[in-house]
């Protein structure tokens, strides 16, 4: 199960724990790390995995590491391609996993809206949107031809609003980054970034901000907000799409679909 | 939480469906401001794939989420093109209400009828006929009524009872969120207010049913799944179906503590009072209200693969949490979309709908689809490609199988084989025509016979002269040929014999089916590997010459495929060794001697 410590991850993990209670879910957690995640997310990731009693595999693409790939010098596209897409493929191949759970939702983005709950990937982890299996009722076909693997999205039919309602109803712990607080920020390419460590020399300005989705901190756009509770977050939901804050989706037209076809989650 | 309504939108190409959806999303405030920047066409909100935007058509079903003050909606937007009908069925299978779009200037088309029929078939009972592009029809009442009446005639024949027709202009939003001033003659509701108020029946009235998804082996055994119908309480007497084993519920276990009751839709884990045999795929049911149980039933089948249905081939049938090998008989008929007629059919091609009997390798517990989508809907999966090739809806179980029980015999197969001081085996020779199968099999049988083994050789040509003389050489007949040969071989193995067969048996699926008929390790696949060019050069029966001359249709290697085994127990390279050496090699392997 892909696990980053983000809100969707937390919800998915919680559902899995409830499904297999009282035993821990019978699969490991996998985090495809880039070295640029928020420090709070690393702490939360480790704490939740330990609480669930599940093994946590952390994979960092050794090639990207050796080449020192980072979002500032190499741009969002290359950074994401090498650290996340390639890193994920390496980790899935290394573990010889037949299937991986992901927390993606259909309401996030238009090409995701077309994705099946059980999504078949070719030997190279590619997604062919024109050759998706029919998926009727809740009868999921988990069989694979040789070389194929599955990506499974249990939260497919959830909306961002559903996720927050569930977090509230179940009293889940999620990162404080989702709630407004005074944080050091800089403006880069029109996006408001929260400075999470000392790798960015720009002088930061303290603003009251929060994020709607968390990725690598230099690629996560924050919004100025006063929403410090789930109710306030829910009230703020209408207006902009969730992934508007993800700088990686902005690079080219049909950006997400292309990334997915090449193996991005 | 506000109540949820699951919608399906469908219609023909160019009916303006994406525009209508974009309009609904927009008018409900479901479109984020950043997506509206520079947006010139509402349809772009619904077309999600690059190819769709380029070609201006919808290829795959998209799921969209929006809501009003009164209701939440999940909308499955189904593609219009006939070649994507299977994607449309994907959307229809979970929907409560269908919005069927018709272009006011074009009226009801074949595709309109096809989509309506599939939606009805998959259990949608409430329909909205949205007559779109009323602006191009001059907002003419007569045009609207003519189309409504045309559709009503079809709907009556198709068993669609509840239809509400609404004239709209999606582009400008007429009759979408509120009644349009441009169609004052229309007195019904606008689309969204209608959807907010529409009543649909979703709950099943069946008693307690829960497919077991997994058995949790913790401090105690728990049987986990989602309740399909009815409710369950601690102390309830239930039965594990299809075995019929009675059991009693001890506790309803969840991470938030035990429950006093759980009802349909809830995912729970049940602890039972006494240990019973129960595993994934079983159906837990109220003890006094058993489901239907059968290994033969009639079903309506929507074929969704490029390769047509092969009656007799073994597919994997998945229903509830159960997967079981299953075979489809030749269809009784297929449905003509335009006329709703029952047409004669030997098979079903992509997007065709037909009715056929199905038999499963073991009995399954189910309900008719009309009573429960969860317990009466199934998919068929191709065993080799792993693709989902069909969706099926069970009509009813066939009683006849209930009266045929496997007879328990005092003298068992192993005792028969034991008397012969041997172990029954099936040596399955496969390869191209003229590869040398019969020759080698003959030599092997002679050697085994000389060693005092009790054998029988089933030869492909000989079987076709008798048992299978009604079969030809089409793919479907080849499947049935091998099925019968496999069954005959199994009976002889039960008699304790070492059975040798020499059939081209060109398809992996059928060889896998025969392998599944016998105990593991008893099936020995022998691939007589002769290149096509060499077999054709030898042409011992002169058949290749005839096939090349066009006098023989469906000849393996010429105009019918041969799928070589991927992992045969024994491979004979006839270019490297002769028939005598091959026979020696096979006998040594069979007798466990060093080679």
Interface residues (C-beta under 8 A of the other chain):
Chain A: X17 X18 X19 X20 X21 X22 X23 X106 X107 X110 X111 X112 X113 X114 X116 X129 X130 X132 X133 X134 X135 X136 X137 X138 X139 X141 X143 X144 X145 X148 X156 X157 X159 X165 X238 X239 X240 X241 X244 X253 X254 X257 X258
Chain B: X1 X29 X32 X33 X34 X35 X45 X47 X48 X49 X50 X51 X53 X59 X60 X61 X62 X63 X64 X65 X74 X86 X87 X89 X90 X93 X94 X122 X214 X216 X217 X218 X219 X224 X226 X253 X254 X255 X256 X267 X269 X304 X316 X318 X319 X373 X374 X377 X378 X379 X381 X384 X385 X386 X387 X388 X391
